[in-house]
């Protein structure tokens, strides 16, 4: 019966982000949620448990106020959780997150399979899963859209540029899953109430030995801006010609004969 870890990130719900008067991001009224991609990872772990037994352990690295996310992960089918919490764990880089996860998982959480989303809903760097596998020295299979465990081996169907690829790996292993691997269940009231009674372990920063230094600095984040020209074009040949000429003037397409 496999012991499975589902890593997740507590991120800003983009639906609440507003654009400030100078183009800055207004985060004063935002809510938070489990990253959409990580919901697929949790759901797939739960489905594997339903098929093979075992347990599902959601794990996250975040600031203390993300405790609500731990309850959410447990309501989605987790058996128990690990919450690696500290005020210093705001806006970690992928390298930092992977290193923190690796130390805790290596020392505290026996596992056969680790599942991650292909990327996070905010940075979408697609680095935490592969970096974590490297730290733990276990196989990593990325961009997985179908997953099964057969005779103690992991069988994964992954999407690549050339099409589909089916690979096998021994356990323990790590996979990053695509959104089309499943449709995450929506927790009901009973699931939410049950989650409050499930155990979770909080790991503090001073219990860890790593330094986890940052290597990047964010200088500026600005909202995108769309400018509309409000030009209308018909379907007649002269309208199409006028449309193409307009695109040429704006540099969207090359000049005639270029």
C-alpha positions in Angstrom: 0.0 0.0 0.0 1.7 3.2 -1.2 2.4 6.1 1.1 1.9 9.2 -1.0 2.8 12.9 -0.5 0.9 15.6 -2.3 2.8 18.9 -2.3 0.7 22.0 -2.7 1.1 25.8 -2.6 -1.2 28.4 -1.0 -1.4 31.2 -3.6 -3.3 34.4 -4.2 -6.7 33.9 -5.9 -6.1 35.9 -9.1 -9.8 36.7 -9.4 -9.3 39.3 -6.5 -6.2 41.0 -8.0 -6.9 44.6 -9.1 -4.8 47.1 -11.1 -3.7 50.2 -9.2 -3.8 53.7 -10.7 -0.1 53.5 -11.6 -0.2 50.0 -13.0 0.8 48.3 -9.8 -1.0 45.2 -8.5 -3.5 46.0 -5.8 -3.5 43.0 -3.4 -5.3 44.7 -0.5 -8.5 42.7 -0.9 -7.2 39.3 -2.1 -8.2 35.9 -1.0 -6.0 32.8 -1.1 -6.5 29.2 -2.5 -4.7 26.0 -3.2 -3.0 26.4 -6.5 -5.2 24.9 -9.2 -2.5 22.6 -10.5 -1.8 21.3 -7.0 -5.5 20.4 -6.6 -4.9 17.9 -9.4 -1.9 16.4 -7.5 -4.0 16.0 -4.4 -6.9 14.5 -6.3 -4.7 12.0 -8.1 -3.1 10.9 -4.9 -6.5 10.3 -3.4 -7.6 8.3 -6.4 -4.5 6.1 -6.2 -5.3 5.5 -2.5 -8.8 4.5 -3.4 -7.4 2.0 -5.9 -4.4 0.6 -3.9 -4.9 1.6 -0.3 -2.2 3.5 1.6 -2.3 7.1 2.7 -2.2 10.6 1.3 -0.2 13.3 3.1 -0.5 16.9 1.9 2.6 19.0 2.5 3.2 22.7 2.1 5.8 25.4 2.9 4.2 28.8 3.7 3.7 31.6 6.2 1.6 30.7 9.3 -1.6 32.3 8.0 -1.7 29.5 5.3 -3.1 27.1 7.9 -6.5 27.4 6.2 -4.9 25.8 3.1 -3.9 22.8 5.2 -7.5 22.3 6.2 -8.6 22.6 2.6 -6.1 20.0 1.5 -7.3 17.6 4.2 -10.9 18.2 3.2 -9.9 17.1 -0.3 -9.0 13.6 1.0 -5.7 13.9 2.8 -5.2 11.6 5.8 -2.8 13.8 7.7 -0.7 16.8 6.7 2.6 18.5 7.3 2.7 22.3 7.5 6.2 23.8 7.3 5.4 27.3 8.6 7.4 30.4 9.3 7.1 34.1 8.7 10.3 33.9 6.7 8.5 31.6 4.2 6.7 34.3 2.3 7.3 34.3 -1.4 10.0 31.7 -1.5 11.9 30.9 -4.7 11.4 27.4 -6.2 14.9 26.5 -5.1 14.2 27.4 -1.5 10.8 25.6 -1.5 12.3 22.4 -2.9 15.2 22.5 -0.4 12.8 23.0 2.6 10.5 20.2 1.4 13.4 17.9 0.8 14.8 18.3 4.3 11.4 17.6 6.0 10.4 14.8 3.7 13.8 13.0 4.0 13.8 13.2 7.8 10.1 12.9 8.7 7.8 11.5 6.1 8.2 7.9 4.7 7.0 7.9 1.1 6.6 5.8 -2.0 5.3 8.4 -4.3 5.4 12.3 -4.3 2.9 14.2 -6.5 3.3 17.9 -7.5 1.4 20.1 -9.9 3.3 20.9 -13.1 3.7 24.5 -11.8 2.3 26.9 -9.3 -0.7 29.1 -10.0 1.4 32.3 -9.3 5.0 31.8 -10.5 4.5 28.7 -12.7 8.2 28.1 -12.7 7.8 24.3 -13.0 10.9 23.8 -10.9 9.9 22.6 -7.5 9.0 19.0 -8.5 12.2 18.3 -10.5 14.4 20.0 -7.9 12.8 18.1 -5.0 13.4 14.8 -6.9 17.0 15.7 -7.4 17.4 16.5 -3.7 15.9 13.2 -2.7 17.7 11.3 -5.5 14.6 9.6 -6.8 13.2 9.3 -10.4 11.1 12.3 -11.7 8.5 12.0 -14.4 7.0 15.4 -15.5 3.9 16.5 -17.4 2.0 13.3 -16.5 -1.6 13.0 -17.8 -2.3 9.4 -16.8 -0.9 7.5 -13.8 -1.1 4.0 -12.4 0.8 1.7 -10.1 1.4 -1.9 -11.4 3.4 -4.5 -9.6 5.3 -2.0 -7.5 6.2 0.2 -10.5 4.9 3.5 -11.5 3.5 3.7 -15.1 3.0 7.2 -16.4 1.7 8.6 -19.6 3.3 12.0 -20.2 2.7 14.7 -22.8 5.7 15.7 -24.9 6.1 17.8 -28.0 6.1 14.8 -30.3 2.9 13.3 -28.8 2.6 10.9 -25.9 5.2 8.9 -24.1 4.6 6.0 -21.7 7.4 5.4 -19.1 7.9 3.3 -16.1 9.9 4.0 -12.9 10.6 2.2 -9.7 9.2 3.5 -6.4 9.9 5.8 -4.7 9.4 8.4 -7.4 8.1 11.8 -8.0 5.6 13.0 -10.7 4.4 16.4 -11.8 0.8 16.2 -13.1 -1.0 18.1 -15.8 -4.5 19.5 -15.2 -6.1 17.0 -17.7 -5.1 14.1 -15.5 -8.4 14.4 -13.5 -11.2 16.7 -12.3 -10.6 17.6 -8.6 -13.5 16.9 -6.4 -15.2 19.7 -4.5 -15.3 19.2 -0.8 -18.7 19.1 0.8 -19.7 20.2 4.3 -19.1 16.7 5.7 -15.5 16.7 4.2 -14.8 20.2 5.7 -16.0 19.2 9.1 -14.0 15.9 9.0 -10.9 17.8 8.0 -10.9 19.8 11.3 -10.4 16.5 13.2 -7.6 15.1 11.0 -4.0 15.5 12.4 -1.4 17.7 11.0 2.2 18.4 12.1 3.6 21.9 12.1 7.3 22.2 11.5 9.0 25.5 12.5 11.9 27.2 10.9 14.2 26.7 13.9 13.7 22.9 13.6 15.4 22.9 10.2 19.1 22.9 9.5 19.3 24.5 6.0 20.1 28.1 5.3 17.8 28.3 2.2 19.2 31.5 0.8 17.5 33.4 -1.9 19.3 34.0 -5.2 16.7 36.3 -7.0 15.3 39.7 -6.3 12.0 40.9 -7.6 12.4 44.5 -8.7 9.0 45.4 -10.0 5.6 43.7 -10.7 3.1 45.6 -12.9 -0.3 44.7 -14.3 -0.7 44.2 -18.0 -2.5 46.9 -19.9 -4.6 46.5 -23.0 -5.2 49.4 -25.4 -8.1 49.2 -27.8 -8.0 51.1 -31.1 -11.7 50.6 -31.7 -11.4 50.3 -35.5 -14.1 48.3 -37.4 -13.4 46.4 -40.6 -15.9 44.8 -42.9 -15.6 41.6 -45.0 -15.3 43.2 -48.5 -12.0 43.0 -50.3 -11.3 46.7 -49.8 -11.9 46.2 -46.0 -9.5 43.3 -45.9 -6.9 45.4 -47.7 -7.4 48.3 -45.2 -7.1 45.8 -42.3 -3.8 44.5 -43.6 -2.4 47.9 -44.2 -3.4 48.9 -40.6 -1.4 45.8 -39.3 1.6 46.8 -41.4 1.6 50.3 -40.0 1.6 49.0 -36.5 4.4 46.6 -37.3 2.3 43.5 -36.6 3.2 42.0 -40.1 5.9 42.7 -42.6 5.8 45.3 -45.3 4.8 44.4 -48.9 7.4 42.4 -50.7 9.4 42.0 -47.4 
